[in-house]
Amino acid sequence: MLTKNKKQRIIKEVKIHDTDTGSPEVQIAVLSRRIDDLAAHLKKNKKDKHSRRGLLGLVADRKSHMKYLEKKDTKRYNSLVKKLGLKKTS
């Protein structure tokens, strides 16, 4: 589970300005962390179909945020992909 402190640390790493909490970079980073946590949970609990469905929703949401950022600003998109170690959507 993503606690308040963990979320603040993630935001601190990728924020654009001091009060940034909703930029695509922050949203993608938080979603990525939630996806990682849920994937680890599913490795231990293989029959948890409800969590698997939630994971698929998170992955789809992150993909749409990444497509948006790539379309708006390719330079920011590339730096975020490099920073988080993600695959490019294209």
C-alpha positions as CSV (number, residue, x, y, z in Angstrom):
1,M,0.0,0.0,0.0
2,L,1.2,3.5,-0.8
3,T,1.4,5.5,2.4
4,K,1.4,9.3,2.6
5,N,5.2,9.5,3.2
6,K,6.0,7.2,0.3
7,K,3.8,9.2,-2.0
8,Q,5.4,12.4,-0.9
9,R,8.9,11.0,-1.6
10,I,7.8,9.9,-5.1
11,I,6.3,13.4,-5.8
12,K,9.5,15.0,-4.5
13,E,11.6,13.1,-7.1
14,V,9.6,14.1,-10.2
15,K,7.8,17.3,-9.4
16,I,8.1,20.2,-11.8
17,H,7.6,23.0,-9.2
18,D,7.2,23.3,-5.5
19,T,3.4,22.8,-5.3
20,D,3.2,20.2,-8.1
21,T,0.9,17.3,-7.3
22,G,-1.1,16.8,-10.5
23,S,1.3,17.1,-13.4
24,P,1.4,14.1,-15.7
25,E,4.9,13.2,-14.5
26,V,3.7,13.0,-10.9
27,Q,0.7,11.0,-11.8
28,I,2.7,8.5,-13.9
29,A,5.3,8.1,-11.1
30,V,2.6,7.4,-8.4
31,L,0.8,5.0,-10.7
32,S,4.0,3.2,-11.5
33,R,4.7,2.7,-7.8
34,R,1.2,1.4,-7.2
35,I,1.6,-0.9,-10.1
36,D,4.9,-2.3,-8.7
37,D,3.3,-2.8,-5.3
38,L,0.3,-4.6,-6.7
39,A,2.4,-6.7,-9.0
40,A,4.4,-7.9,-6.0
41,H,1.2,-8.7,-4.2
42,L,-0.1,-10.7,-7.1
43,K,3.1,-12.8,-7.2
44,K,2.3,-14.0,-3.7
45,N,-1.5,-14.2,-4.2
46,K,-1.9,-15.8,-7.7
47,K,-5.7,-16.3,-7.3
48,D,-6.6,-12.7,-6.3
49,K,-8.6,-11.9,-9.4
50,H,-10.0,-8.7,-8.1
51,S,-6.6,-7.2,-7.5
52,R,-5.5,-8.4,-11.0
53,R,-8.4,-6.4,-12.5
54,G,-7.4,-3.3,-10.5
55,L,-3.8,-3.7,-11.8
56,L,-5.0,-3.8,-15.4
57,G,-7.0,-0.6,-14.8
58,L,-3.9,1.1,-13.3
59,V,-1.7,0.0,-16.2
60,A,-4.3,1.4,-18.7
61,D,-4.5,4.7,-16.8
62,R,-0.7,5.1,-16.7
63,K,-0.6,4.3,-20.5
64,S,-3.1,7.0,-21.3
65,H,-1.2,9.5,-19.1
66,M,2.1,8.6,-20.9
67,K,0.5,9.0,-24.3
68,Y,-0.8,12.4,-23.3
69,L,2.6,13.5,-22.1
70,E,4.3,12.2,-25.2
71,K,1.9,14.1,-27.4
72,K,2.3,17.4,-25.4
73,D,6.0,17.4,-24.6
74,T,8.3,14.7,-26.0
75,K,11.4,16.0,-24.1
76,R,9.6,15.8,-20.7
77,Y,8.2,12.3,-21.7
78,N,11.7,11.0,-22.6
79,S,13.3,12.3,-19.4
80,L,10.5,10.7,-17.3
81,V,10.8,7.4,-19.1
82,K,14.5,7.4,-18.4
83,K,14.1,8.4,-14.8
84,L,11.5,5.8,-14.0
85,G,13.0,3.1,-16.2
86,L,9.8,2.5,-18.2
87,K,9.2,1.3,-21.8
88,K,8.1,3.8,-24.3
89,T,4.5,3.5,-25.4
90,S,5.2,4.0,-29.1
